[in-house]
Amino acid sequence: MEWLFAQGCPIRDVERGGIPAAVEASSAADLTVLAVGDKPGMFGIGTSGEGCDVEDLRLPGVQEELVEAVLATGRPVVLVVVSGRPYAVGRFAAGTAVMAQVFLPGEEGGRAVAELLSGRANFSGRLPVQIPNSPAGQPYTYLHPPLGDRQSWLSNLDPTCSGCRSPRQTGSSTTLARRSRSNPADDSERTPC
């Protein structure tokens, strides 16, 4: 087994120079594990933490461009979002083999994520968090009032989250779906973990 690494892009800078190398590495790989998300820190030092507010729920910097470019290769992608808040990555779900939301897991987090993705561990923790579809996503819960649900006669905007549309995208701390190896194009073979 050979491992390839490509930086892709910094967490919050607009430097795009590494994206072509990430695309090249992904194109040559059987499987890509693409990690995006936050840098923990307080009062503007990081992208998530006390005093690190955001205007919308887009990934920091040019990370969304990186995700789009890697997904465009058509190769299987495991998207791991390591963040302090749920970002609007629901729109990427259809193009990934697996999505995992990991909330700033600490110094042993790398090992935990590796065990999760390799199947050596099965995390069962769940959090009441939804993965928004749009960067302007608003809080949406199962306790929403009737007028807060999708009403085509009330608004042209869909307030529902990614997890509200498919059992494969449950709003949990570790959201995974497996694709059948026999037919990767068949979504009916996906099962939530």
PyRosetta script that sets phi, psi and omega in degrees:
from pyrosetta import init, pose_from_sequence

init()
pose = pose_from_sequence("MEWLFAQGCPIRDVERGGIPAAVEASSAADLTVLAVGDKPGMFGIGTSGEGCDVEDLRLPGVQEELVEAVLATGRPVVLVVVSGRPYAVGRFAAGTAVMAQVFLPGEEGGRAVAELLSGRANFSGRLPVQIPNSPAGQPYTYLHPPLGDRQSWLSNLDPTCSGCRSPRQTGSSTTLARRSRSNPADDSERTPC")
pose.set_psi(1, 135.7)
pose.set_omega(1, 178.7)
pose.set_phi(2, -118.7)
pose.set_psi(2, 135.9)
pose.set_omega(2, 178.7)
pose.set_phi(3, -107.6)
pose.set_psi(3, 133.2)
pose.set_omega(3, 174.4)
pose.set_phi(4, -112.8)
pose.set_psi(4, 143.3)
pose.set_omega(4, 177.9)
pose.set_phi(5, -127.9)
pose.set_psi(5, 136.1)
pose.set_omega(5, 174.1)
pose.set_phi(6, -140.5)
pose.set_psi(6, 130.1)
pose.set_omega(6, -177.5)
pose.set_phi(7, -61.1)
pose.set_psi(7, -40.1)
pose.set_omega(7, -178.5)
pose.set_phi(8, 80.8)
pose.set_psi(8, -77.8)
pose.set_omega(8, 178.4)
pose.set_phi(9, -159.6)
pose.set_psi(9, 156.8)
pose.set_omega(9, 174.4)
pose.set_phi(10, -68.1)
pose.set_psi(10, 166.1)
pose.set_omega(10, -176.4)
pose.set_phi(11, -65.1)
pose.set_psi(11, -47.8)
pose.set_omega(11, -176.2)
pose.set_phi(12, -123.3)
pose.set_psi(12, -6.0)
pose.set_omega(12, 177.8)
pose.set_phi(13, -78.0)
pose.set_psi(13, 166.8)
pose.set_omega(13, -179.4)
pose.set_phi(14, -101.3)
pose.set_psi(14, 24.9)
pose.set_omega(14, 179.0)
pose.set_phi(15, -76.2)
pose.set_psi(15, 116.5)
pose.set_omega(15, -176.9)
pose.set_phi(16, -103.0)
pose.set_psi(16, 0.3)
pose.set_omega(16, -173.0)
pose.set_phi(17, -60.1)
pose.set_psi(17, -25.4)
pose.set_omega(17, -178.6)
pose.set_phi(18, -89.5)
pose.set_psi(18, -8.9)
pose.set_omega(18, -177.4)
pose.set_phi(19, -62.5)
pose.set_psi(19, -43.9)
pose.set_omega(19, 178.1)
pose.set_phi(20, -59.8)
pose.set_psi(20, -36.7)
pose.set_omega(20, 177.9)
pose.set_phi(21, -66.9)
pose.set_psi(21, -37.3)
pose.set_omega(21, 177.5)
pose.set_phi(22, -66.6)
pose.set_psi(22, -40.2)
pose.set_omega(22, 177.7)
pose.set_phi(23, -64.6)
pose.set_psi(23, -42.3)
pose.set_omega(23, 178.7)
pose.set_phi(24, -62.8)
pose.set_psi(24, -44.9)
pose.set_omega(24, 178.8)
pose.set_phi(25, -63.8)
pose.set_psi(25, -42.0)
pose.set_omega(25, 179.3)
pose.set_phi(26, -65.2)
pose.set_psi(26, -39.2)
pose.set_omega(26, 179.8)
pose.set_phi(27, -64.3)
pose.set_psi(27, -30.8)
pose.set_omega(27, -178.2)
pose.set_phi(28, -87.8)
pose.set_psi(28, -9.1)
pose.set_omega(28, -173.8)
pose.set_phi(29, -96.8)
pose.set_psi(29, 154.6)
pose.set_omega(29, 172.3)
pose.set_phi(30, -75.1)
pose.set_psi(30, -30.3)
pose.set_omega(30, -178.1)
pose.set_phi(31, -150.9)
pose.set_psi(31, 137.5)
pose.set_omega(31, 177.5)
pose.set_phi(32, -113.3)
pose.set_psi(32, 129.2)
pose.set_omega(32, 170.2)
pose.set_phi(33, -102.6)
pose.set_psi(33, 110.4)
pose.set_omega(33, -176.0)
pose.set_phi(34, -107.2)
pose.set_psi(34, 112.0)
pose.set_omega(34, -179.4)
pose.set_phi(35, -101.7)
pose.set_psi(35, 126.2)
pose.set_omega(35, 177.7)
pose.set_phi(36, -133.9)
pose.set_psi(36, 170.0)
pose.set_omega(36, 175.0)
pose.set_phi(37, 142.2)
pose.set_psi(37, -136.2)
pose.set_omega(37, -168.9)
pose.set_phi(38, -110.7)
pose.set_psi(38, 164.6)
pose.set_omega(38, 167.7)
pose.set_phi(39, -115.3)
pose.set_psi(39, 116.4)
pose.set_omega(39, -179.4)
pose.set_phi(40, -67.8)
pose.set_psi(40, 144.1)
pose.set_omega(40, 179.2)
pose.set_phi(41, 170.9)
pose.set_psi(41, 162.7)
pose.set_omega(41, -176.4)
pose.set_phi(42, -111.2)
pose.set_psi(42, 146.8)
pose.set_omega(42, 173.2)
pose.set_phi(43, 54.0)
pose.set_psi(43, 51.0)
pose.set_omega(43, 173.6)
pose.set_phi(44, 88.2)
pose.set_psi(44, -8.6)
pose.set_omega(44, 177.0)
pose.set_phi(45, -69.4)
pose.set_psi(45, -39.0)
pose.set_omega(45, 177.6)
pose.set_phi(46, -108.1)
pose.set_psi(46, -164.4)
pose.set_omega(46, 176.2)
pose.set_phi(47, -111.5)
pose.set_psi(47, -7.5)
pose.set_omega(47, 178.6)
pose.set_phi(48, -145.6)
pose.set_psi(48, 134.0)
pose.set_omega(48, -178.4)
pose.set_phi(49, 140.5)
pose.set_psi(49, -178.8)
pose.set_omega(49, -179.2)
pose.set_phi(50, -55.0)
pose.set_psi(50, 126.4)
pose.set_omega(50, 178.3)
pose.set_phi(51, 78.0)
pose.set_psi(51, 11.8)
pose.set_omega(51, 179.2)
pose.set_phi(52, -112.4)
pose.set_psi(52, 66.2)
pose.set_omega(52, -178.7)
pose.set_phi(53, -79.9)
pose.set_psi(53, 159.9)
pose.set_omega(53, 178.5)
pose.set_phi(54, -130.0)
pose.set_psi(54, 156.3)
pose.set_omega(54, 179.1)
pose.set_phi(55, -81.2)
pose.set_psi(55, -30.5)
pose.set_omega(55, 178.7)
pose.set_phi(56, -149.1)
pose.set_psi(56, -174.2)
pose.set_omega(56, -173.1)
pose.set_phi(57, -103.7)
pose.set_psi(57, 28.8)
pose.set_omega(57, 173.2)
pose.set_phi(58, -75.2)
pose.set_psi(58, 150.7)
pose.set_omega(58, 173.2)
pose.set_phi(59, -61.4)
pose.set_psi(59, 145.4)
pose.set_omega(59, -179.8)
pose.set_phi(60, -63.5)
pose.set_psi(60, 155.5)
pose.set_omega(60, 176.2)
pose.set_phi(61, 61.2)
pose.set_psi(61, -137.9)
pose.set_omega(61, -178.5)
pose.set_phi(62, -109.1)
pose.set_psi(62, 26.9)
pose.set_omega(62, -177.9)
pose.set_phi(63, -62.7)
pose.set_psi(63, -33.5)
pose.set_omega(63, 177.8)
pose.set_phi(64, -64.6)
pose.set_psi(64, -36.8)
pose.set_omega(64, 176.4)
pose.set_phi(65, -63.9)
pose.set_psi(65, -38.7)
pose.set_omega(65, 176.9)
pose.set_phi(66, -62.6)
pose.set_psi(66, -46.7)
pose.set_omega(66, 179.5)
pose.set_phi(67, -60.0)
pose.set_psi(67, -47.7)
pose.set_omega(67, -179.8)
pose.set_phi(68, -59.8)
pose.set_psi(68, -42.4)
pose.set_omega(68, -178.4)
pose.set_phi(69, -66.6)
pose.set_psi(69, -41.6)
pose.set_omega(69, -180.0)
pose.set_phi(70, -70.4)
pose.set_psi(70, -40.5)
pose.set_omega(70, 177.6)
pose.set_phi(71, -63.9)
pose.set_psi(71, -30.9)
pose.set_omega(71, -179.5)
pose.set_phi(72, -67.4)
pose.set_psi(72, -14.5)
pose.set_omega(72, 177.5)
pose.set_phi(73, -68.8)
pose.set_psi(73, -22.6)
pose.set_omega(73, -178.8)
pose.set_phi(74, 81.9)
pose.set_psi(74, -0.8)
pose.set_omega(74, 178.8)
pose.set_phi(75, -81.7)
pose.set_psi(75, 155.2)
pose.set_omega(75, 177.1)
pose.set_phi(76, -62.3)
pose.set_psi(76, 132.4)
pose.set_omega(76, -177.2)
pose.set_phi(77, -126.8)
pose.set_psi(77, 131.5)
pose.set_omega(77, 170.1)
pose.set_phi(78, -100.9)
pose.set_psi(78, 112.3)
pose.set_omega(78, -179.4)
pose.set_phi(79, -95.5)
pose.set_psi(79, 115.4)
pose.set_omega(79, 179.1)
pose.set_phi(80, -109.8)
pose.set_psi(80, 116.8)
pose.set_omega(80, 179.2)
pose.set_phi(81, -103.0)
pose.set_psi(81, 109.5)
pose.set_omega(81, 179.1)
pose.set_phi(82, -102.8)
pose.set_psi(82, 105.1)
pose.set_omega(82, -172.2)
pose.set_phi(83, -151.2)
pose.set_psi(83, 170.3)
pose.set_omega(83, 176.2)
pose.set_phi(84, -99.6)
pose.set_psi(84, -4.2)
pose.set_omega(84, 178.4)
pose.set_phi(85, -145.8)
pose.set_psi(85, 157.3)
pose.set_omega(85, 176.2)
pose.set_phi(86, -76.4)
pose.set_psi(86, 121.4)
pose.set_omega(86, 177.4)
pose.set_phi(87, -93.1)
pose.set_psi(87, 161.9)
pose.set_omega(87, -178.7)
pose.set_phi(88, -79.5)
pose.set_psi(88, 75.7)
pose.set_omega(88, 179.5)
pose.set_phi(89, -110.5)
pose.set_psi(89, 5.8)
pose.set_omega(89, -179.6)
pose.set_phi(90, -57.2)
pose.set_psi(90, -31.2)
pose.set_omega(90, -178.7)
pose.set_phi(91, -68.6)
pose.set_psi(91, -15.9)
pose.set_omega(91, 179.5)
pose.set_phi(92, -88.2)
pose.set_psi(92, -9.5)
pose.set_omega(92, -172.8)
pose.set_phi(93, -57.1)
pose.set_psi(93, -41.4)
pose.set_omega(93, -176.9)
pose.set_phi(94, -66.1)
pose.set_psi(94, -25.3)
pose.set_omega(94, -177.8)
pose.set_phi(95, -93.8)
pose.set_psi(95, -1.8)
pose.set_omega(95, -177.6)
pose.set_phi(96, -105.3)
pose.set_psi(96, 155.3)
pose.set_omega(96, 171.7)
pose.set_phi(97, -80.9)
pose.set_psi(97, -35.4)
pose.set_omega(97, -179.1)
pose.set_phi(98, -148.9)
pose.set_psi(98, 142.4)
pose.set_omega(98, 170.6)
pose.set_phi(99, -124.2)
pose.set_psi(99, 137.2)
pose.set_omega(99, 176.4)
pose.set_phi(100, -133.5)
pose.set_psi(100, 129.7)
pose.set_omega(100, 175.1)
pose.set_phi(101, -102.7)
pose.set_psi(101, 118.6)
pose.set_omega(101, -177.9)
pose.set_phi(102, -122.3)
pose.set_psi(102, 115.7)
pose.set_omega(102, -176.1)
pose.set_phi(103, -86.3)
pose.set_psi(103, 96.6)
pose.set_omega(103, 177.2)
pose.set_phi(104, 28.7)
pose.set_psi(104, 78.9)
pose.set_omega(104, -167.4)
pose.set_phi(105, -79.7)
pose.set_psi(105, -2.9)
pose.set_omega(105, 177.9)
pose.set_phi(106, 87.2)
pose.set_psi(106, -170.8)
pose.set_omega(106, -171.0)
pose.set_phi(107, -68.6)
pose.set_psi(107, -23.9)
pose.set_omega(107, 176.9)
pose.set_phi(108, -96.7)
pose.set_psi(108, 7.1)
pose.set_omega(108, -177.1)
pose.set_phi(109, -63.7)
pose.set_psi(109, -37.4)
pose.set_omega(109, 178.8)
pose.set_phi(110, -59.7)
pose.set_psi(110, -44.8)
pose.set_omega(110, 177.7)
pose.set_phi(111, -63.7)
pose.set_psi(111, -42.8)
pose.set_omega(111, -179.5)
pose.set_phi(112, -62.8)
pose.set_psi(112, -43.8)
pose.set_omega(112, 179.3)
pose.set_phi(113, -65.0)
pose.set_psi(113, -41.3)
pose.set_omega(113, 178.1)
pose.set_phi(114, -61.4)
pose.set_psi(114, -41.9)
pose.set_omega(114, 178.2)
pose.set_phi(115, -66.2)
pose.set_psi(115, -37.6)
pose.set_omega(115, 177.6)
pose.set_phi(116, -64.3)
pose.set_psi(116, -50.1)
pose.set_omega(116, -176.2)
pose.set_phi(117, -70.2)
pose.set_psi(117, -29.3)
pose.set_omega(117, 179.6)
pose.set_phi(118, -83.9)
pose.set_psi(118, -11.2)
pose.set_omega(118, 179.8)
pose.set_phi(119, 88.7)
pose.set_psi(119, 2.3)
pose.set_omega(119, 178.1)
pose.set_phi(120, -71.7)
pose.set_psi(120, -20.1)
pose.set_omega(120, 177.9)
pose.set_phi(121, -135.8)
pose.set_psi(121, 150.0)
pose.set_omega(121, 177.9)
pose.set_phi(122, -125.1)
pose.set_psi(122, 100.9)
pose.set_omega(122, -178.8)
pose.set_phi(123, -77.5)
pose.set_psi(123, 133.6)
pose.set_omega(123, -177.7)
pose.set_phi(124, -115.2)
pose.set_psi(124, 3.9)
pose.set_omega(124, 178.9)
pose.set_phi(125, -66.8)
pose.set_psi(125, 139.3)
pose.set_omega(125, 179.6)
pose.set_phi(126, -130.5)
pose.set_psi(126, 142.8)
pose.set_omega(126, 175.4)
pose.set_phi(127, -122.5)
pose.set_psi(127, 148.8)
pose.set_omega(127, 179.4)
pose.set_phi(128, -80.4)
pose.set_psi(128, 67.4)
pose.set_omega(128, -177.3)
pose.set_phi(129, -127.7)
pose.set_psi(129, 139.7)
pose.set_omega(129, 175.6)
pose.set_phi(130, -106.2)
pose.set_psi(130, 152.8)
pose.set_omega(130, 175.5)
pose.set_phi(131, -99.1)
pose.set_psi(131, 110.7)
pose.set_omega(131, -175.8)
pose.set_phi(132, -66.7)
pose.set_psi(132, 151.7)
pose.set_omega(132, 175.9)
pose.set_phi(133, -86.7)
pose.set_psi(133, -33.6)
pose.set_omega(133, -177.1)
pose.set_phi(134, -120.6)
pose.set_psi(134, 153.8)
pose.set_omega(134, -179.7)
pose.set_phi(135, -61.6)
pose.set_psi(135, -20.4)
pose.set_omega(135, 178.9)
pose.set_phi(136, -98.1)
pose.set_psi(136, 20.4)
pose.set_omega(136, -177.3)
pose.set_phi(137, -55.1)
pose.set_psi(137, 137.9)
pose.set_omega(137, 179.3)
pose.set_phi(138, -105.4)
pose.set_psi(138, 157.5)
pose.set_omega(138, 177.6)
pose.set_phi(139, -56.0)
pose.set_psi(139, 135.4)
pose.set_omega(139, -178.1)
pose.set_phi(140, -141.9)
pose.set_psi(140, 120.6)
pose.set_omega(140, -179.1)
pose.set_phi(141, -126.8)
pose.set_psi(141, 171.0)
pose.set_omega(141, 176.6)
pose.set_phi(142, -68.3)
pose.set_psi(142, -12.9)
pose.set_omega(142, 178.5)
pose.set_phi(143, -93.4)
pose.set_psi(143, 12.4)
pose.set_omega(143, -176.0)
pose.set_phi(144, -62.2)
pose.set_psi(144, 148.2)
pose.set_omega(144, 176.3)
pose.set_phi(145, -71.2)
pose.set_psi(145, 157.3)
pose.set_omega(145, -178.0)
pose.set_phi(146, -52.8)
pose.set_psi(146, -37.2)
pose.set_omega(146, -179.9)
pose.set_phi(147, -74.5)
pose.set_psi(147, -11.7)
pose.set_omega(147, 177.8)
pose.set_phi(148, -85.8)
pose.set_psi(148, -4.7)
pose.set_omega(148, 179.0)
pose.set_phi(149, -86.7)
pose.set_psi(149, 174.3)
pose.set_omega(149, 179.9)
pose.set_phi(150, -64.6)
pose.set_psi(150, 115.0)
pose.set_omega(150, -179.9)
pose.set_phi(151, -129.0)
pose.set_psi(151, 102.9)
pose.set_omega(151, -177.6)
pose.set_phi(152, -63.6)
pose.set_psi(152, -25.7)
pose.set_omega(152, -179.4)
pose.set_phi(153, -85.0)
pose.set_psi(153, -12.8)
pose.set_omega(153, -177.0)
pose.set_phi(154, -99.8)
pose.set_psi(154, -37.2)
pose.set_omega(154, -176.6)
pose.set_phi(155, -155.9)
pose.set_psi(155, 153.8)
pose.set_omega(155, 176.9)
pose.set_phi(156, -88.5)
pose.set_psi(156, -3.8)
pose.set_omega(156, 179.4)
pose.set_phi(157, -93.6)
pose.set_psi(157, 142.2)
pose.set_omega(157, 177.7)
pose.set_phi(158, -99.5)
pose.set_psi(158, 111.9)
pose.set_omega(158, -176.4)
pose.set_phi(159, -81.7)
pose.set_psi(159, -7.6)
pose.set_omega(159, -174.2)
pose.set_phi(160, -71.3)
pose.set_psi(160, 153.9)
pose.set_omega(160, -179.0)
pose.set_phi(161, -94.2)
pose.set_psi(161, 174.2)
pose.set_omega(161, 177.6)
pose.set_phi(162, -58.8)
pose.set_psi(162, -45.0)
pose.set_omega(162, -177.7)
pose.set_phi(163, -66.0)
pose.set_psi(163, -18.1)
pose.set_omega(163, -178.7)
pose.set_phi(164, -81.1)
pose.set_psi(164, -9.7)
pose.set_omega(164, -175.1)
pose.set_phi(165, -102.6)
pose.set_psi(165, -25.4)
pose.set_omega(165, -171.8)
pose.set_phi(166, -147.7)
pose.set_psi(166, 138.1)
pose.set_omega(166, 177.2)
pose.set_phi(167, -64.5)
pose.set_psi(167, -16.1)
pose.set_omega(167, -179.8)
pose.set_phi(168, -75.8)
pose.set_psi(168, -16.9)
pose.set_omega(168, -177.6)
pose.set_phi(169, -120.0)
pose.set_psi(169, 59.5)
pose.set_omega(169, 179.2)
pose.set_phi(170, -71.0)
pose.set_psi(170, 148.4)
pose.set_omega(170, 179.0)
pose.set_phi(171, -76.7)
pose.set_psi(171, 82.5)
pose.set_omega(171, -176.3)
pose.set_phi(172, -131.0)
pose.set_psi(172, 168.9)
pose.set_omega(172, -178.3)
pose.set_phi(173, -69.9)
pose.set_psi(173, -27.0)
pose.set_omega(173, 175.7)
pose.set_phi(174, -134.9)
pose.set_psi(174, 101.0)
pose.set_omega(174, -176.8)
pose.set_phi(175, -105.3)
pose.set_psi(175, 118.6)
pose.set_omega(175, -178.6)
pose.set_phi(176, -132.8)
pose.set_psi(176, 153.8)
pose.set_omega(176, 170.7)
pose.set_phi(177, -141.0)
pose.set_psi(177, 140.9)
pose.set_omega(177, 179.0)
pose.set_phi(178, -106.0)
pose.set_psi(178, 144.3)
pose.set_omega(178, 176.8)
pose.set_phi(179, -108.3)
pose.set_psi(179, 138.6)
pose.set_omega(179, 179.2)
pose.set_phi(180, -60.1)
pose.set_psi(180, 135.5)
pose.set_omega(180, 178.5)
pose.set_phi(181, -71.9)
pose.set_psi(181, -26.4)
pose.set_omega(181, -178.0)
pose.set_phi(182, -70.6)
pose.set_psi(182, -34.7)
pose.set_omega(182, -179.1)
pose.set_phi(183, -145.3)
pose.set_psi(183, 85.1)
pose.set_omega(183, -175.6)
pose.set_phi(184, -63.1)
pose.set_psi(184, -16.7)
pose.set_omega(184, -178.7)
pose.set_phi(185, -84.6)
pose.set_psi(185, -9.6)
pose.set_omega(185, -174.5)
pose.set_phi(186, -90.8)
pose.set_psi(186, 104.8)
pose.set_omega(186, -179.3)
pose.set_phi(187, -69.5)
pose.set_psi(187, -19.4)
pose.set_omega(187, -179.3)
pose.set_phi(188, -67.2)
pose.set_psi(188, -16.5)
pose.set_omega(188, 179.5)
pose.set_phi(189, -84.7)
pose.set_psi(189, -4.5)
pose.set_omega(189, -178.4)
pose.set_phi(190, -75.4)
pose.set_psi(190, 137.7)
pose.set_omega(190, 176.3)
pose.set_phi(191, -134.2)
pose.set_psi(191, 136.3)
pose.set_omega(191, 178.3)
pose.set_phi(192, -70.8)
pose.set_psi(192, 143.4)
pose.set_omega(192, 177.4)
pose.set_phi(193, -93.9)
pose.dump_pdb("model.pdb")
